[in-house]
């Protein structure tokens, strides 16, 4: 048994894809756990007003950091070609363009942050004794984040090197460093400044580790102003603007849901919606991180014109990702009632129909996410960007209309109709060409698994609705336990027979 564990650990250690997947999950749970500890600490040592100020400034900085405009996320696609070819002059030219843009963006953040500081803080009723701390916290966080901007270019190098696991490991280390320093300073009586110092050390830790990781790989990058190319600047922003708009469309869709519920149904309905949809967010993150682990390797293969391997490995991943997503969707359908009651009280579970729509939405989102990556590989993202924006606008419009008629379930129905009418047809028509595949080869197996999954979800929903159940509080009913046990047994049998994941990892290692 111990030798098997050693062999498994060795296989994971020697596979960048497996390392990225495992470190990604570790980072996600680590950040969540650190957050669980940090909030009670802050509430213990800070007043309610200080705690509110701490949260408001931290969240508001996220909007100002959108000045990045998707550049740091686009760095990998711009750098991977010259990095793979070993063209040092072309690599230095792209590096000069990226660093120049990120430095200018950092300066813009400083200028806008300091110019708008008083305007921003005037929105909140901050007591006079807290104003000096508010100014210090805002100004300090602006400076620290602006200084980090040029270092973001190193994340693109790590992605190109298929060492994205370094990003996850540094985020684990920095999150716990942040928590330890934050707690120590709070105990020492530093109050609001504890957040600034802890965040500064955390950001500095990330930046230094990114630099050292790239340096240790043997790669030497030079900033050479004479190699600045305006054509590369245009190409960078053409791609990064699409990435930015896609992210904004997703953000608008997500943020508008609570606003629509609050406006149409009242603020009291927002809590039930947020609590009942929490499980969807967690399961979607688990599925996306599993798929993300393969993306750096596929980008290398795509740029190397080995699309056949990308297609083969993608089909192998989808053969186990969709069944795994179905298991998660069934978990939402069966146990979301218990989870919602336990998490937020009996009044905060919407309905079984809500759970069914949530589970269906999970399947649809995973299919979209795991297919749209083809546009990122090919760097032809304009069409997908327009489709994403159209999808988002349709979701919001239908969400407003259907929420008035059917409540929270209507909002989820609108969130399903948008992809069904825009994103899925666009992907069906355009995505296969990006990989050089036929539509039947790319979507034949996916469509069959999706239809089967929807039939299974529908059957379980009919049982849960039609069969009388008795359950006190959050504890699952006997039928829920029976269905959950059946799902676990099916997953166990599936895992015992599954060899696609193991074969896929072997192909990647080869």
N, C-alpha and C positions, 0 to 999 in steps of 0.2 A: 504493500500500500504506500509506504514511504517512498519507494523508488518510482512508483507511478506518479506520485506528487512531484518528485524531483524532475522527472521527464517532462511533465506538464509545465512546471515552472520554467524549465530550460527552453521549451518551445515558445512560451510567451515572451521570455526575455530576448530571444533571438528574432522575434517577429515584431517589427515596428507597428504593424496594424493592431496586433493583440495588445501591445503595450499602450497604444493610444486609446483603445477601447477600455481597458481596465483602469488606466490612470484617469480617463474621462469620468467614469463612474465614481472613482474614489474622490476626484475633485468636486463633483456635484454634491456628494453626501458630506464631504468635509466642509464645504462652504455652508451648506444647510445647517450642519451641526454647530459650526462656529457662530452662525446667526442666532441659533437657539440660545446660546450662552450670552451673547453680547447684549441682547435686548433686556433681559432681567438685570444685568450688571448696570446698564445705563439707567434703568428705572430706579435702581436702588440708590445711586449716587447723584443723579441729576433730578432737578425739579421737572414738573410736567412741561413747563415752558421751555426749559433747556432741552428736554428730550424732543419736543416738537421742532425746535429750531435745528437740532442735530439732524433729524430726518428730512426736514424740508430742504435744507442746504444740500445734503447728500443727493437727494433725488433731483433737485433742480440743476445740479451740475451736469447730470446726464444729458439734459437738453442742450446745454451749451457745448458739450463735447461732440454733438452732431456735426460741428464744423469740420470734423474729420472727413465727412462727405463720402465715406466708404473707401477712402484711399488705403488705409492700413489693411482692410480685407481684400483689396485688389492687388496688393503688393506681390502675393505669391504667384498670381497668374502672369504678371509682367516679368517676374524674375526667373521663372522656372526654365524658359527657353535658353537664355545665355548661360545659366548655371549648369544646365544639363550638357550643353555643348562645350563647356569649358572656355567660352569666349570671354576673357577677362575684360577686354575693352568695352564690349557691349554690356557686360554686367556692371561695370563701373559707371557707364553712362546712365543705365536705368537706376542704379543706386543713387547717383547724383540728383536725378530728377525726383525720386521718391523722398529723399532726405530734405531737399530744398522745399518741396511742397509741405512736408510735415512741419518743418521749422516755421514756415510762413503761417501755417494754420495755428501753431502754438502761440505765435506772436499775436494773431488775431484774437485768440481766446483771452490772452492777457489784456489786450486793449479793450475788448468788449466787456470782459468780466469786471475790470476796474471802472470803466465808464458807466456801466449799468448797475454797479453795486448798490448805491443809495436808492436807485429807482426800484430795484428788486426788493430790497429789505423794507421799503416803505409800504409794500403790499400787506405786510403782516404787523400786527399790533405788538411790537417788541418793546418790553419795558426799558426805560433809559439805562438801567444798570447792566442790562444784557447787550446793549448796542456795541460797546467796545469788543466784546467777545464775538459777536456776530460778524463785525467787520474783519476781525482777525481770522476767524474760521473761513469766511468766504474768500478773502484775499489769499490766505495760505493755500487753500485747496486749488484755487485757480493757478497759482504759480507752480505747484507741484505737478499738477496734471499737464500743464503746458510744457514743462521741462521734459516730461516723459514722452511727449509726442514723437520726436525723432527716433526714439528707441523702438517705436512700434514697427519700424521697417524690419527689425530683426525677426519679428514674428513671421513675416513673409518668407524669410530665408529658412527658418525652422520648418515651415510647412513644405517648402520645396524639397528639403532634405528628408522628408518623411519622418520628422522627429517632433511631431506635434505633441507627443507625450511630454516633452520638456515643458510646454506651456501648462499642461495640467499639473505637473509636479511643482512648478514654481507657484501656481495659484494655491495649491495645498499649503505649501510652506509659508507663503505670504499671508494667507488667511489666518493661520494659527499665530504667526508673529504679530499680526494686527491685534488679535484677541488678547494675547499675553501682555503686550505693551499697553493696550487700552485698559485692561484690568489693573495692571501695576500702577499706572498713572492715576486712575480713579481712586485706588486705595491710598495713594499718596496725596490726594486732595487737589488734583489739577483740573478736575471737572471738564469744561468744554474743550480746553486745549489738549486734553488727552486724545480726543478724536483726531485732531489735526496731526499730532506727533505720530500716533499709531498708523494713520493712513499714509503719511509721508514715508515712514520706514517701510511699509508694505509695498508702496509703489516703487521706491528705490530698490528694494530687494528684487522685485520682478525685473526691472530694467537691467540691473547688474547681472542677474542670472541669464537673461536672454543674450546679453553681449558676450558673457563668458562661454556660454554654450556654443554660440556660433564661432567664437574664436578658437575654442578647443577642437572644433571639427577640422581645423586647418585652413579654413576659408579666410582670405584677406580681402577686405573691401576698401576701396579708396574713393573719397569724395573729390572729384576732379571737375571743377566748374567749367573748364574748356570743353568737356564732353556733354554739357547740358544740351538736350535736343528738344526743340519745341514740338516736333512731330510726336515724340514719345509723351510729352505732356498732354497733348490733345488725346492721344490713344488712352492714356491713363484715366483721364476724366470722362471719356466716352464710356469706358467700362465701369468705373467707380460710381458714376452718376446713376447707372442702371441698378447697381447693387444697393445704392443708397435709397433709391425710390422704392425698390422692392421691400427693403427693411421698413421704410416709412409706411408703405401700404399695409404691411403685416401689423405694424404698431397701431395704426389708425383703426384697423379692424378689431384688434384686441381691446384697445382702450375704449372704443365706442360702445362696446357691449354693455358695460356697467352704466354708461351715460344714458343709453337708450332705455334700459330697464328702469333707472331712477326717474327719468323724465316721463315715461309712459305709464309705468306701474307704481311709481312712488319709491322713495328711498328705502322703505322697509323691505321691498322685494330684492334689493341689491344683495343683501346679506345671504339670502337663500340661493341666489344665482351663483355667487362667488363660492360659497361652501360646496354646493352640489357639483360645480365644475372643477373643483380642486384636483380630484383624482385624474381627470383628463389631462391636466397640465403635467402632472408627475409622470404618467405613463407615456405621454408624447415625448417628453424629454429623454426617457429611457430608450425609446425606439430610435430617436434621432441621433443620440450619441453612439449607438451601435453602428448606424449607417455612416456617420461622420468619420469613423475610424478608418474606413477604406478610401476616403476621398483623396488624401495626399498621394497615395500610391497610384490611383487611377489617373490623377493629373500628370504624373511622371510618364505613365504609359501612353497617355493620349498625346502628349507633346512629342513623345518618341515615335508617334505614328503606329503604335501597336493597339489599334482599336479592337482587334479581334479578342485580345486578352481581356480588355476592359469589358466587352460585351459578355464574355464567358463568366468572368468573375461576378459581374453585376447580376446575371441570371442566377448564379449560385447563391448570392446573398439574398436575393428576393425570394428564393425557394424556402428559406427559413425565417426571413424577416416578417413576411405577411402572416404565416401561421403564428409566430410569436406575438404579433400585433393583435391577431384574433383572440389569443388567450388573454391579453390585456383588456381588449374590448369586452369580452365576456365577464372578466373580473369587474369592470365598471358597471355593466348591466346588472350583475347578480348582487354585488356587495356595495354599490354606491349608496344605497339607502342606509345601510348600517354605518358606513364610513361618515356620511353626512350627519347622521344623528349623533354619532360619537364626537365628531369634529365641531359641530355647531349647534347641536340641539335638535329636538324633534321637529320644530317649526322650520328648519332650514334645509329640508329635503323637498325638492320641487315635486317630482312625480316619476313613475316608472317610464312614461313616455319620454320624459327629459333624459333619463338614463340611456334609453335606446338611441335617441338622436345623438347623444354625447358619444356613445360607443361607435355609431356609424361614422360620425365626424372624425374619430380617431383613425379609422381605416382609410378614409378619404385623404386626410392630411398626410399620412405616411406614404400613400401612393404618390401624391403630388410631390412631396419632398424628395422621395427617392427616385423620381424621374426627372425633375427639373434640374438636377445637378449637371445634366448633359450640356445645358447652356453655359454654365460656369466653366466647364472644361473647354468648350470651343471659343469662349470669349465673345460669342454673338448673343448678347443678352437683351438687345433693344426690344425685340418682339415679345419675349417673355416678360419684360418689364411692363409693357403696355397691357398685356393680358392680366398681369398681377394687379395693376391699378384698376382695370375694369372690373376684375373679380371683387376687389375691396369695395369699390363704389356700389356694385350691385348687392353685395352682402349687407352693407349699411342701409341702403334704400329698402330692400326687402325686409331687413330686420325691423325697421321702424314700422312698416305696414303690417307685417305679420304679428309683431308683438302686440299691437293694438287689438288684434282679433284673437290670438291664441296665447298671449302671455309669454313667459320665458321659453316655452316650447316653440313658439312662433319665431323667436329670435334665432334659435338653433336651426330651425328649418330654413330660414334665410341664409344662415351660414353654410348650409349644405347646397342650396340652390345656386349660390354664386359660383362655387367650383364646378358644379355639374353643368352649368351653362357656359362657362368661360374657360377656366383653367384646364379641366380634364379634356375637353375637345381640342384645345390648343396643343396640349402635350401629345395627344394621340396623333395629330396631324404633323407636328414639327419635330418632336424629340427624337424619333428614330433616325432621322436624317443626320443628326449631329453625331451619332455613333456609327453611321453607315449600316444600320439594321433595317430590316423590313418591319412593318407595323405588326404583322402577325408574330414575328420572332420576338419582338420586344414586349408586346402587350397580350399575346395569346395566353401565356401561363398566368400573368397578373390578373387578367380579366376572369379567368376560371376561378382562381383563388378568391377574388373579390366577391364573385357571385355566390360561391359556397359560403363564404364568411357571412354575407348578408342573410342567407337562408338560415344559417345556424343562429344568428342573432335574433332573427324573427321568430324562430321556433322557441327559443328560450324566453323571449318576451311574452309570447302567447301563453306559455306555461305559468309564468309569474303573474300574469294578469287574470287568467281564467281559473287557476287552482286556488281555492281558499287557503289563506295562510294565517297563522297566529304567531305573533312575536312581540315580546315585551321589550320596549326600549330599543337599544341599538343592536342587541344580540340577533344574529341571523335566524330566520325561520328554518324549519326542518327542510323545506323545499330548497331554500337558498343553500343550505349546507350540502344537500344532495347534489344539486347542480354544480356547486363549487368543487365537490369531491370528484364529480365526473370530469370536470375540466382539468383538474390536477392529474387524474389518471390518464386522460388522453394526452396531456403534455408529457407525462413520464414515458408512455409507450412511443410517442413521437421522438423523444430525445434518444431512446434506446435504439431506434432504427435510423436516426438521422446520421448521415455521414457527409452531407454537403459542406457543413461548416469546417469540419476537419480537412476535407479535401481542398476547400478554398484556401485555408491557411497554408496548406502544403504548396499549393500553386504559387501563392504570394511569396513564400520563403524561397521557392525555386527560382 
